[in-house]
Amino acid sequence: MNYLYLWIDLFSFLGPFLLSFDKKVAFYKKWKALLPSIVIMMLLFIPWDVYFTVNGIWGFNEKYLCGLEILHLPIEEWLFFIVVPYACVFIYECLRVYSKDFLRHVAKPILLMLSIALVIVGMYKINNAYTAVNFLGAGVMILISFFTLKDKLGYSLFAYLVGLIPFLLVNGVLTGSMLDEPIVWYNDEENLGIRIFTIPVEDTFYFLFFFLLVLVLYEKFKAYFLIQGNS
């Protein structure tokens, strides 16, 4: 029995958590908006994860797991849906504090073209479950973000691009980079079969899908708590 996936979750969380108390970012003050956002996202993504696991669209290598499961998913997978969104929204808030909005004027056309391309490919590959769900989901989520994130689209795209770097590093290990066997395996009959090293290309849009979903909810909850007088 190996705890590698658990260690990956821990290290993905540790840095952003410790830096959450930075005085300028003060991310810890925004946890009350982040927590319900992650929970709502999980209400969509966990059933999807369970369904795909049970039906062999992807699966987990017990060699790298602690052995504890909930609803056919290893506990490490549940933690993934907490620590990765936490880290990504942390990156978003850091960029808003420490960086200019470099992509403000190009984010909308870039995301619009990406959304159209994702929906077209998703419809064309409707029989490839992992491709279709990711591409269509991410494409629709981008369109929703136009009406909800608005002036924050530049920072949203910037945070996604920056977040892709650690995400691909983590996902590279999960999909077998530098390991004898992958921690998470995929049925290539349900995706495009295109890999970024060991990572299915769909994973980059899986990441975009849940990141934008959490971010849209997070900004809504932040506004709600601000209206209630809780900064």
C-alpha positions as CSV (number, residue, x, y, z in Angstrom):
1,M,0.0,0.0,0.0
2,N,1.4,3.4,-1.0
3,Y,0.2,6.9,0.0
4,L,1.6,8.8,-3.0
5,Y,-1.8,10.3,-4.1
6,L,-2.4,11.4,-0.6
7,W,1.0,13.1,-0.4
8,I,0.3,14.8,-3.8
9,D,-2.9,16.2,-2.3
10,L,-1.1,17.4,0.8
11,F,1.7,19.2,-1.0
12,S,-0.7,20.8,-3.4
13,F,-2.6,22.3,-0.5
14,L,0.2,23.1,1.9
15,G,1.9,26.0,0.1
16,P,-1.4,27.9,-0.8
17,F,-2.7,27.3,2.7
18,L,0.4,28.7,4.5
19,L,0.5,31.7,2.2
20,S,-3.2,32.4,2.7
21,F,-2.3,34.5,5.7
22,D,-0.3,37.0,3.6
23,K,-1.5,40.4,4.8
24,K,-2.2,41.9,1.3
25,V,-4.0,38.8,-0.1
26,A,-5.6,37.8,3.3
27,F,-7.1,34.8,1.5
28,Y,-8.2,33.3,4.9
29,K,-10.9,36.0,5.1
30,K,-12.5,34.7,1.9
31,W,-12.8,31.1,3.0
32,K,-16.5,31.6,3.9
33,A,-17.1,32.4,0.2
34,L,-14.8,29.7,-1.1
35,L,-16.2,26.8,1.0
36,P,-19.8,26.7,-0.3
37,S,-18.4,27.3,-3.9
38,I,-16.3,24.1,-3.6
39,V,-19.1,22.1,-2.0
40,I,-21.5,23.1,-4.9
41,M,-18.9,22.2,-7.5
42,M,-18.4,18.8,-5.8
43,L,-22.2,18.1,-6.0
44,L,-21.8,18.1,-9.8
45,F,-18.3,16.6,-10.2
46,I,-18.4,13.8,-7.6
47,P,-21.4,12.0,-9.1
48,W,-19.8,12.4,-12.5
49,D,-16.5,11.0,-11.1
50,V,-18.4,8.1,-9.5
51,Y,-20.3,7.3,-12.8
52,F,-17.1,7.4,-14.9
53,T,-15.3,5.2,-12.3
54,V,-18.0,2.6,-12.1
55,N,-18.3,2.4,-15.9
56,G,-14.5,2.1,-16.5
57,I,-14.0,5.4,-18.3
58,W,-11.2,6.0,-15.8
59,G,-10.0,4.3,-12.7
60,F,-7.5,4.3,-9.8
61,N,-4.4,2.2,-9.2
62,E,-4.7,0.7,-5.7
63,K,-0.9,0.5,-5.5
64,Y,-0.7,4.3,-4.8
65,L,-3.8,4.7,-2.5
66,C,-4.3,4.5,1.2
67,G,-7.3,2.1,0.7
68,L,-10.2,4.2,2.1
69,E,-13.1,4.7,-0.4
70,I,-16.3,6.6,-0.3
71,L,-18.9,5.9,-3.1
72,H,-16.3,3.9,-5.1
73,L,-13.9,6.8,-5.0
74,P,-10.6,6.8,-3.1
75,I,-10.5,9.4,-0.3
76,E,-7.6,11.0,-2.2
77,E,-9.9,11.8,-5.1
78,W,-12.3,13.6,-2.8
79,L,-9.5,15.6,-1.4
80,F,-8.4,16.5,-4.9
81,F,-11.6,18.4,-5.4
82,I,-10.9,20.4,-2.3
83,V,-7.2,21.2,-2.6
84,V,-6.9,21.9,-6.3
85,P,-9.8,24.5,-6.4
86,Y,-8.4,26.0,-3.2
87,A,-5.0,26.5,-4.8
88,C,-6.5,27.8,-8.0
89,V,-8.7,30.5,-6.4
90,F,-5.7,31.4,-4.2
91,I,-3.7,32.0,-7.4
92,Y,-6.5,34.1,-8.8
93,E,-6.6,36.3,-5.7
94,C,-2.8,36.7,-5.6
95,L,-2.8,37.8,-9.2
96,R,-5.5,40.4,-8.5
97,V,-3.4,41.8,-5.7
98,Y,0.1,41.6,-7.1
99,S,-0.4,41.8,-10.9
100,K,-1.9,44.0,-13.5
101,D,-4.8,42.7,-15.6
102,F,-2.7,42.1,-18.7
103,L,-5.4,40.1,-20.5
104,R,-8.3,42.4,-19.8
105,H,-8.8,43.4,-23.5
106,V,-8.2,40.0,-25.1
107,A,-9.8,37.6,-22.6
108,K,-13.3,37.8,-24.0
109,P,-12.4,37.1,-27.7
110,I,-10.0,34.4,-26.7
111,L,-12.5,32.7,-24.5
112,L,-15.3,33.1,-27.0
113,M,-13.3,31.4,-29.7
114,L,-12.3,28.7,-27.3
115,S,-15.9,28.2,-26.2
116,I,-17.1,27.8,-29.8
117,A,-14.3,25.4,-30.6
118,L,-15.0,23.3,-27.5
119,V,-18.7,23.0,-28.2
120,I,-18.2,22.1,-31.9
121,V,-15.6,19.4,-31.0
122,G,-17.8,18.2,-28.1
123,M,-20.8,17.7,-30.3
124,Y,-18.7,16.0,-33.0
125,K,-17.2,13.6,-30.5
126,I,-20.5,13.1,-28.6
127,N,-19.9,9.3,-28.4
128,N,-16.6,9.8,-26.6
129,A,-17.9,10.3,-23.1
130,Y,-14.9,12.0,-21.5
131,T,-14.3,14.3,-24.5
132,A,-17.9,15.3,-24.9
133,V,-18.6,16.0,-21.3
134,N,-15.4,18.1,-20.8
135,F,-15.6,20.0,-24.0
136,L,-19.3,20.8,-23.8
137,G,-19.1,21.5,-20.1
138,A,-16.1,23.9,-20.4
139,G,-17.6,25.6,-23.4
140,V,-20.9,26.3,-21.7
141,M,-19.1,27.4,-18.5
142,I,-17.1,29.9,-20.4
143,L,-20.3,31.5,-21.8
144,I,-21.8,31.6,-18.3
145,S,-18.6,33.4,-17.1
146,F,-19.2,36.2,-19.6
147,F,-22.3,37.2,-17.8
148,T,-21.0,36.6,-14.2
149,L,-17.3,37.4,-14.1
150,K,-17.5,40.3,-16.6
151,D,-14.7,42.7,-15.7
152,K,-12.8,39.8,-14.0
153,L,-12.5,37.7,-17.1
154,G,-8.9,38.9,-17.7
155,Y,-7.8,37.8,-14.3
156,S,-9.8,34.6,-14.6
157,L,-8.0,33.6,-17.8
158,F,-4.7,34.7,-16.4
159,A,-5.2,32.6,-13.3
160,Y,-6.2,29.6,-15.4
161,L,-3.0,29.9,-17.5
162,V,-0.8,30.2,-14.4
163,G,-2.7,27.5,-12.6
164,L,-2.2,25.1,-15.6
165,I,1.5,24.9,-14.7
166,P,1.1,23.3,-11.3
167,F,-2.0,21.4,-12.5
168,L,0.0,19.8,-15.3
169,L,2.8,18.9,-13.0
170,V,0.5,17.3,-10.5
171,N,-1.6,15.6,-13.2
172,G,1.5,14.4,-14.9
173,V,2.4,12.4,-11.8
174,L,-1.1,11.2,-11.4
175,T,-1.2,9.9,-15.0
176,G,2.1,8.1,-14.8
177,S,5.0,10.5,-15.4
178,M,8.1,9.3,-13.5
179,L,6.1,6.3,-12.2
180,D,6.0,2.6,-13.2
181,E,2.2,2.8,-13.5
182,P,-0.3,5.6,-13.5
183,I,-2.2,6.5,-10.3
184,V,-5.2,7.4,-12.5
185,W,-5.7,5.5,-15.7
186,Y,-8.0,6.4,-18.6
187,N,-10.0,4.4,-21.2
188,D,-8.7,5.9,-24.4
189,E,-11.8,4.7,-26.3
190,E,-13.7,7.5,-24.4
191,N,-11.3,10.4,-25.2
192,L,-9.4,11.7,-28.2
193,G,-6.3,9.7,-27.4
194,I,-4.2,12.9,-27.6
195,R,-1.8,13.2,-24.6
196,I,0.4,16.1,-23.3
197,F,3.1,13.7,-22.3
198,T,1.0,11.3,-20.2
199,I,-1.9,13.7,-19.7
200,P,-5.1,13.4,-21.8
201,V,-5.7,16.7,-23.5
202,E,-9.2,16.7,-22.1
203,D,-7.8,17.2,-18.6
204,T,-6.9,20.8,-19.4
205,F,-10.5,21.6,-20.1
206,Y,-11.7,19.5,-17.1
207,F,-9.6,21.9,-15.1
208,L,-11.0,24.9,-16.9
209,F,-14.6,23.6,-16.3
210,F,-14.3,23.2,-12.5
211,F,-12.1,26.2,-12.1
212,L,-14.6,28.6,-13.8
213,L,-17.5,26.9,-11.9
214,V,-15.9,27.5,-8.6
215,L,-14.8,31.0,-9.5
216,V,-18.3,32.1,-10.6
217,L,-19.8,30.8,-7.4
218,Y,-17.0,32.2,-5.3
219,E,-17.5,35.7,-6.7
220,K,-21.2,35.5,-6.2
221,F,-20.7,34.4,-2.5
222,K,-18.2,37.2,-2.0
223,A,-20.7,39.7,-3.3
224,Y,-23.4,38.2,-1.0
225,F,-21.3,38.4,2.1
226,L,-20.2,42.0,1.2
227,I,-23.9,43.0,0.9
228,Q,-24.5,41.5,4.3
229,G,-21.8,43.6,5.8
230,N,-19.2,40.8,6.1
231,S,-16.0,41.9,4.3
